Amino acid sequence: MTDEKIQRINALARKSKAEGLTPEEKEEQQALRREYLDEIRADLIRTLDNTCIVDEKGNKTPLRRQVPLS
């Protein structure tokens, strides 16, 4: 997500608190928030996919997904 999009999310949040948003601005805000959350989830999944657990003997075991993430 670009800095401009993050700044736009913050600008819409400030405007929402101060004076309210138009229906078009609310839709834009929701779309930007969804995009932001999707990127955070994808980053978290990538991090967990590359995480290993090391036992007492030094054996590395990669984490396995138990429940599908959606």
MMTF fields as JSON, N, C-alpha, C and O atoms, coordinates in Angstrom:
{
  "mmtfVersion": "1.0.0",
  "mmtfProducer": "UNKNOWN",
  "numBonds": 279,
  "numAtoms": 280,
  "numGroups": 70,
  "numChains": 1,
  "numModels": 1,
  "chainsPerModel": [1],
  "groupsPerChain": [70],
  "chainIdList": ["A"],
  "bondAtomList": [4, 2, 8, 6, 12, 10, 16, 14, 20, 18, 24, 22, 28, 26, 32, 30, 36, 34, 40, 38, 44, 42, 48, 46, 52, 50, 56, 54, 60, 58, 64, 62, 68, 66, 72, 70, 76, 74, 80, 78, 84, 82, 88, 86, 92, 90, 96, 94, 100, 98, 104, 102, 108, 106, 112, 110, 116, 114, 120, 118, 124, 122, 128, 126, 132, 130, 136, 134, 140, 138, 144, 142, 148, 146, 152, 150, 156, 154, 160, 158, 164, 162, 168, 166, 172, 170, 176, 174, 180, 178, 184, 182, 188, 186, 192, 190, 196, 194, 200, 198, 204, 202, 208, 206, 212, 210, 216, 214, 220, 218, 224, 222, 228, 226, 232, 230, 236, 234, 240, 238, 244, 242, 248, 246, 252, 250, 256, 254, 260, 258, 264, 262, 268, 266, 272, 270, 276, 274],
  "bondOrderList": [1, 1, 1, 1, 1, 1, 1, 1, 1, 1, 1, 1, 1, 1, 1, 1, 1, 1, 1, 1, 1, 1, 1, 1, 1, 1, 1, 1, 1, 1, 1, 1, 1, 1, 1, 1, 1, 1, 1, 1, 1, 1, 1, 1, 1, 1, 1, 1, 1, 1, 1, 1, 1, 1, 1, 1, 1, 1, 1, 1, 1, 1, 1, 1, 1, 1, 1, 1, 1],
  "groupList": [{"groupName": "MET", "atomNameList": ["N", "CA", "C", "O"], "elementList": ["N", "C", "C", "O"], "formalChargeList": [0, 0, 0, 0], "bondAtomList": [1, 0, 2, 1, 3, 2], "bondOrderList": [1, 1, 2], "singleLetterCode": "M", "chemCompType": "L-PEPTIDE LINKING"}, {"groupName": "THR", "atomNameList": ["N", "CA", "C", "O"], "elementList": ["N", "C", "C", "O"], "formalChargeList": [0, 0, 0, 0], "bondAtomList": [1, 0, 2, 1, 3, 2], "bondOrderList": [1, 1, 2], "singleLetterCode": "T", "chemCompType": "L-PEPTIDE LINKING"}, {"groupName": "ASP", "atomNameList": ["N", "CA", "C", "O"], "elementList": ["N", "C", "C", "O"], "formalChargeList": [0, 0, 0, 0], "bondAtomList": [1, 0, 2, 1, 3, 2], "bondOrderList": [1, 1, 2], "singleLetterCode": "D", "chemCompType": "L-PEPTIDE LINKING"}, {"groupName": "GLU", "atomNameList": ["N", "CA", "C", "O"], "elementList": ["N", "C", "C", "O"], "formalChargeList": [0, 0, 0, 0], "bondAtomList": [1, 0, 2, 1, 3, 2], "bondOrderList": [1, 1, 2], "singleLetterCode": "E", "chemCompType": "L-PEPTIDE LINKING"}, {"groupName": "LYS", "atomNameList": ["N", "CA", "C", "O"], "elementList": ["N", "C", "C", "O"], "formalChargeList": [0, 0, 0, 0], "bondAtomList": [1, 0, 2, 1, 3, 2], "bondOrderList": [1, 1, 2], "singleLetterCode": "K", "chemCompType": "L-PEPTIDE LINKING"}, {"groupName": "ILE", "atomNameList": ["N", "CA", "C", "O"], "elementList": ["N", "C", "C", "O"], "formalChargeList": [0, 0, 0, 0], "bondAtomList": [1, 0, 2, 1, 3, 2], "bondOrderList": [1, 1, 2], "singleLetterCode": "I", "chemCompType": "L-PEPTIDE LINKING"}, {"groupName": "GLN", "atomNameList": ["N", "CA", "C", "O"], "elementList": ["N", "C", "C", "O"], "formalChargeList": [0, 0, 0, 0], "bondAtomList": [1, 0, 2, 1, 3, 2], "bondOrderList": [1, 1, 2], "singleLetterCode": "Q", "chemCompType": "L-PEPTIDE LINKING"}, {"groupName": "ARG", "atomNameList": ["N", "CA", "C", "O"], "elementList": ["N", "C", "C", "O"], "formalChargeList": [0, 0, 0, 0], "bondAtomList": [1, 0, 2, 1, 3, 2], "bondOrderList": [1, 1, 2], "singleLetterCode": "R", "chemCompType": "L-PEPTIDE LINKING"}, {"groupName": "ASN", "atomNameList": ["N", "CA", "C", "O"], "elementList": ["N", "C", "C", "O"], "formalChargeList": [0, 0, 0, 0], "bondAtomList": [1, 0, 2, 1, 3, 2], "bondOrderList": [1, 1, 2], "singleLetterCode": "N", "chemCompType": "L-PEPTIDE LINKING"}, {"groupName": "ALA", "atomNameList": ["N", "CA", "C", "O"], "elementList": ["N", "C", "C", "O"], "formalChargeList": [0, 0, 0, 0], "bondAtomList": [1, 0, 2, 1, 3, 2], "bondOrderList": [1, 1, 2], "singleLetterCode": "A", "chemCompType": "L-PEPTIDE LINKING"}, {"groupName": "LEU", "atomNameList": ["N", "CA", "C", "O"], "elementList": ["N", "C", "C", "O"], "formalChargeList": [0, 0, 0, 0], "bondAtomList": [1, 0, 2, 1, 3, 2], "bondOrderList": [1, 1, 2], "singleLetterCode": "L", "chemCompType": "L-PEPTIDE LINKING"}, {"groupName": "SER", "atomNameList": ["N", "CA", "C", "O"], "elementList": ["N", "C", "C", "O"], "formalChargeList": [0, 0, 0, 0], "bondAtomList": [1, 0, 2, 1, 3, 2], "bondOrderList": [1, 1, 2], "singleLetterCode": "S", "chemCompType": "L-PEPTIDE LINKING"}, {"groupName": "GLY", "atomNameList": ["N", "CA", "C", "O"], "elementList": ["N", "C", "C", "O"], "formalChargeList": [0, 0, 0, 0], "bondAtomList": [1, 0, 2, 1, 3, 2], "bondOrderList": [1, 1, 2], "singleLetterCode": "G", "chemCompType": "PEPTIDE LINKING"}, {"groupName": "PRO", "atomNameList": ["N", "CA", "C", "O"], "elementList": ["N", "C", "C", "O"], "formalChargeList": [0, 0, 0, 0], "bondAtomList": [1, 0, 2, 1, 3, 2], "bondOrderList": [1, 1, 2], "singleLetterCode": "P", "chemCompType": "L-PEPTIDE LINKING"}, {"groupName": "TYR", "atomNameList": ["N", "CA", "C", "O"], "elementList": ["N", "C", "C", "O"], "formalChargeList": [0, 0, 0, 0], "bondAtomList": [1, 0, 2, 1, 3, 2], "bondOrderList": [1, 1, 2], "singleLetterCode": "Y", "chemCompType": "L-PEPTIDE LINKING"}, {"groupName": "CYS", "atomNameList": ["N", "CA", "C", "O"], "elementList": ["N", "C", "C", "O"], "formalChargeList": [0, 0, 0, 0], "bondAtomList": [1, 0, 2, 1, 3, 2], "bondOrderList": [1, 1, 2], "singleLetterCode": "C", "chemCompType": "L-PEPTIDE LINKING"}, {"groupName": "VAL", "atomNameList": ["N", "CA", "C", "O"], "elementList": ["N", "C", "C", "O"], "formalChargeList": [0, 0, 0, 0], "bondAtomList": [1, 0, 2, 1, 3, 2], "bondOrderList": [1, 1, 2], "singleLetterCode": "V", "chemCompType": "L-PEPTIDE LINKING"}],
  "groupTypeList": [0, 1, 2, 3, 4, 5, 6, 7, 5, 8, 9, 10, 9, 7, 4, 11, 4, 9, 3, 12, 10, 1, 13, 3, 3, 4, 3, 3, 6, 6, 9, 10, 7, 7, 3, 14, 10, 2, 3, 5, 7, 9, 2, 10, 5, 7, 1, 10, 2, 8, 1, 15, 5, 16, 2, 3, 4, 12, 8, 4, 1, 13, 10, 7, 7, 6, 16, 13, 10, 11],
  "groupIdList": [1, 2, 3, 4, 5, 6, 7, 8, 9, 10, 11, 12, 13, 14, 15, 16, 17, 18, 19, 20, 21, 22, 23, 24, 25, 26, 27, 28, 29, 30, 31, 32, 33, 34, 35, 36, 37, 38, 39, 40, 41, 42, 43, 44, 45, 46, 47, 48, 49, 50, 51, 52, 53, 54, 55, 56, 57, 58, 59, 60, 61, 62, 63, 64, 65, 66, 67, 68, 69, 70],
  "secStructList": [7, 7, 2, 2, 2, 2, 2, 2, 2, 2, 2, 2, 2, 2, 2, 2, 2, 2, 6, 7, 7, 7, 2, 2, 2, 2, 2, 2, 2, 2, 2, 2, 2, 2, 2, 2, 2, 2, 2, 2, 2, 2, 2, 2, 2, 2, 2, 2, 2, 6, 7, 3, 3, 3, 7, 6, 6, 7, 7, 3, 3, 3, 7, 7, 7, 1, 1, 7, 7, 7],
  "xCoordList": [0.855, 0.0, 0.901, 1.876, 0.566, 1.386, 1.127, 0.082, 2.099, 1.935, 0.757, 0.073, 0.523, -0.591, -1.933, -2.829, -2.061, -3.311, -3.488, -4.598, -2.406, -2.489, -2.852, -3.658, -2.26, -2.608, -4.072, -4.741, -4.572, -5.984, -6.891, -7.918, -6.523, -7.302, -7.376, -8.448, -6.237, -6.192, -6.985, -7.664, -6.907, -7.66, -9.162, -9.917, -9.587, -11.014, -11.454, -12.571, -10.608, -10.951, -11.104, -12.036, -10.181, -10.292, -11.557, -12.264, -11.836, -13.028, -14.294, -15.262, -14.282, -15.441, -15.753, -16.918, -14.72, -14.917, -15.343, -16.152, -14.8, -15.05, -16.4, -17.155, -16.711, -17.924, -18.744, -19.836, -18.26, -18.978, -18.513, -17.851, -18.875, -18.449, -19.66, -20.765, -19.415, -20.452, -20.525, -19.603, -21.597, -21.682, -20.506, -20.021, -20.049, -18.914, -17.636, -16.835, -17.453, -16.27, -16.314, -15.279, -17.51, -17.64, -17.252, -16.574, -17.689, -17.325, -15.818, -15.204, -15.221, -13.778, -13.043, -12.067, -13.512, -12.89, -12.946, -11.955, -14.106, -14.247, -13.323, -12.708, -13.222, -12.359, -10.892, -10.147, -10.479, -9.093, -8.79, -7.721, -9.724, -9.516, -9.422, -8.587, -10.277, -10.255, -8.899, -8.298, -8.429, -7.134, -6.01, -5.121, -6.057, -5.046, -5.05, -3.994, -6.234, -6.34, -5.919, -5.276, -6.273, -5.856, -4.337, -3.774, -3.672, -2.211, -1.597, -0.599, -2.177, -1.676, -1.826, -0.905, -2.982, -3.202, -2.209, -1.646, -1.996, -1.056, 0.352, 1.064, 0.762, 2.09, 2.212, 3.238, 1.167, 1.18, 1.272, 2.024, 0.519, 0.557, 1.947, 2.463, 2.564, 3.919, 4.909, 5.788, 4.763, 5.655, 5.49, 6.477, 4.253, 4.012, 4.442, 4.913, 4.284, 4.715, 6.228, 6.716, 6.966, 8.421, 8.932, 10.107, 8.053, 8.415, 8.589, 7.793, 9.636, 9.904, 9.948, 10.302, 9.582, 9.688, 10.918, 11.099, 11.768, 12.986, 12.772, 12.47, 12.933, 12.76, 14.05, 15.038, 14.036, 15.179, 16.443, 17.554, 16.274, 17.408, 17.911, 18.876, 17.264, 17.687, 17.024, 17.386, 16.061, 15.349, 14.353, 13.603, 14.365, 13.452, 12.248, 12.386, 11.061, 9.822, 9.034, 8.677, 8.762, 7.976, 6.547, 5.994, 5.959, 4.56, 3.682, 3.971, 2.626, 1.68, 0.314, -0.07, -0.393, -1.731, -2.694, -2.798, -3.398, -4.401, -5.784, -6.596, -6.02, -7.324, -7.044, -6.163, -7.78, -7.541, -7.801, -8.805, -6.89, -7.066, -7.788, -7.405, -8.833, -9.55, -9.895, -10.501],
  "yCoordList": [-1.169, 0.0, 1.232, 1.304, 2.179, 3.374, 4.35, 4.31, 5.219, 6.243, 7.155, 7.625, 7.405, 8.276, 7.665, 8.371, 6.345, 5.684, 5.703, 5.899, 5.501, 5.537, 6.944, 7.114, 7.938, 9.329, 9.607, 10.327, 9.035, 9.236, 8.567, 9.132, 7.379, 6.707, 7.603, 7.793, 8.151, 9.016, 10.299, 10.766, 10.874, 12.097, 11.833, 12.645, 10.704, 10.362, 10.105, 10.464, 9.498, 9.259, 10.575, 10.741, 11.518, 12.833, 13.56, 14.148, 13.516, 14.198, 13.551, 14.241, 12.231, 11.514, 11.969, 12.15, 12.155, 12.606, 14.068, 14.452, 14.869, 16.311, 16.695, 17.436, 16.195, 16.686, 15.612, 15.896, 14.405, 13.334, 13.17, 14.043, 12.034, 11.722, 11.608, 11.27, 11.901, 11.682, 10.186, 9.454, 9.716, 8.284, 7.805, 6.688, 8.64, 8.261, 8.138, 7.228, 9.044, 9.002, 7.787, 7.182, 7.426, 6.236, 4.977, 4.095, 4.903, 3.759, 3.716, 2.651, 4.884, 4.956, 4.515, 3.769, 4.978, 4.63, 3.118, 2.506, 2.528, 1.087, 0.304, -0.676, 0.734, 0.051, 0.162, -0.814, 1.334, 1.522, 0.705, 0.105, 0.682, -0.111, -1.6, -2.308, -2.075, -3.486, -3.826, -4.852, -2.958, -3.179, -3.221, -4.068, -2.308, -2.244, -3.527, -4.104, -3.973, -5.192, -6.426, -7.32, -6.487, -7.619, -7.708, -8.801, -6.56, -6.558, -6.986, -7.706, -6.554, -6.963, -8.465, -9.132, -9.004, -10.45, -11.23, -12.229, -10.777, -11.457, -11.429, -12.431, -10.292, -10.202, -11.16, -11.818, -11.235, -12.134, -13.59, -14.369, -13.961, -15.331, -15.661, -16.746, -14.737, -14.966, -15.141, -16.0, -14.326, -14.432, -15.781, -16.443, -16.183, -17.458, -18.642, -19.649, -18.535, -19.615, -19.816, -20.901, -18.793, -18.883, -18.983, -18.726, -19.355, -19.468, -20.936, -21.791, -21.207, -22.575, -22.575, -21.581, -23.707, -23.919, -24.779, -25.801, -24.366, -25.111, -25.811, -25.167, -27.135, -27.887, -27.897, -27.269, -28.615, -28.644, -29.197, -28.823, -30.078, -30.708, -29.9, -30.295, -28.777, -27.938, -28.289, -27.737, -29.195, -29.566, -28.467, -27.971, -28.109, -27.079, -27.732, -28.612, -27.283, -27.767, -26.576, -25.678, -26.56, -25.438, -25.479, -26.55, -24.297, -24.231, -24.76, -24.559, -25.426, -25.938, -25.319, -25.135, -25.011, -24.437, -25.511, -26.587, -25.188, -26.125, -25.772, -26.644, -24.475, -23.988, -23.109, -22.251, -23.314, -22.466, -21.002, -20.662, -20.141, -18.707, -18.137, -18.389, -17.368, -16.755, -15.328, -14.653],
  "zCoordList": [0.0, 0.0, 0.0, 0.748, -0.833, -0.957, 0.191, 0.84, 0.421, 1.456, 1.146, 2.054, -0.141, -0.519, -0.109, 0.353, -0.284, 0.104, 1.62, 2.116, 2.347, 3.812, 4.278, 5.192, 3.651, 3.986, 3.675, 4.416, 2.577, 2.222, 3.255, 3.634, 3.711, 4.763, 5.995, 6.568, 6.397, 7.576, 7.361, 8.275, 6.159, 5.869, 5.936, 6.47, 5.397, 5.454, 6.894, 7.267, 7.696, 9.105, 9.856, 10.644, 9.61, 10.265, 9.824, 10.643, 8.528, 8.016, 8.573, 8.89, 8.689, 9.225, 10.644, 10.999, 11.453, 12.831, 12.891, 13.736, 12.001, 12.055, 11.483, 12.113, 10.289, 9.622, 8.944, 8.453, 8.9, 8.227, 6.79, 6.228, 6.208, 4.848, 3.923, 4.347, 2.654, 1.648, 1.377, 1.737, 0.752, 0.431, -0.428, -0.245, -1.359, -2.206, -1.374, -1.588, -0.44, 0.426, 1.347, 1.626, 1.822, 2.661, 1.882, 2.41, 0.627, -0.207, -0.437, -0.362, -0.72, -0.919, 0.34, 0.266, 1.493, 2.769, 2.998, 3.396, 2.744, 2.939, 2.011, 2.43, 0.749, -0.209, 0.205, 0.116, 0.653, 1.085, 2.333, 2.446, 3.258, 4.478, 4.154, 4.718, 3.247, 2.85, 2.219, 2.536, 1.328, 0.684, 1.724, 1.651, 2.682, 3.741, 4.568, 4.826, 4.984, 5.794, 5.002, 5.552, 3.723, 2.895, 2.813, 2.863, 2.685, 2.63, 3.956, 3.971, 5.063, 6.382, 6.553, 7.025, 6.173, 6.297, 5.435, 5.882, 4.21, 3.312, 3.892, 3.833, 4.452, 5.074, 6.256, 6.425, 7.069, 8.223, 7.777, 8.362, 6.755, 6.249, 5.725, 5.992, 4.978, 4.471, 5.621, 5.564, 6.661, 7.816, 8.508, 8.83, 8.734, 9.416, 8.559, 9.089, 7.236, 6.349, 6.398, 6.083, 6.784, 6.854, 8.293, 8.555, 9.221, 10.627, 10.999, 10.61, 11.754, 12.229, 13.752, 14.387, 14.309, 15.749, 15.979, 15.317, 16.919, 17.23, 18.571, 19.576, 18.575, 19.83, 20.643, 20.261, 21.771, 22.688, 22.031, 22.405, 21.061, 20.401, 19.206, 18.55, 18.923, 17.808, 16.484, 15.445, 16.511, 15.287, 14.913, 15.754, 13.65, 13.165, 12.506, 11.656, 12.914, 12.339, 11.809, 12.573, 10.513, 9.986, 10.514, 10.76, 10.684, 11.097, 9.978, 8.798, 10.35, 9.369, 9.661, 10.816, 8.608, 8.771, 9.239, 8.649, 10.322, 10.843, 10.296, 9.99, 10.184, 9.729, 8.507, 8.553, 7.429, 6.257, 6.579, 7.204, 6.147, 6.339, 5.14, 3.997, 5.399, 4.275, 4.572, 3.739]
}
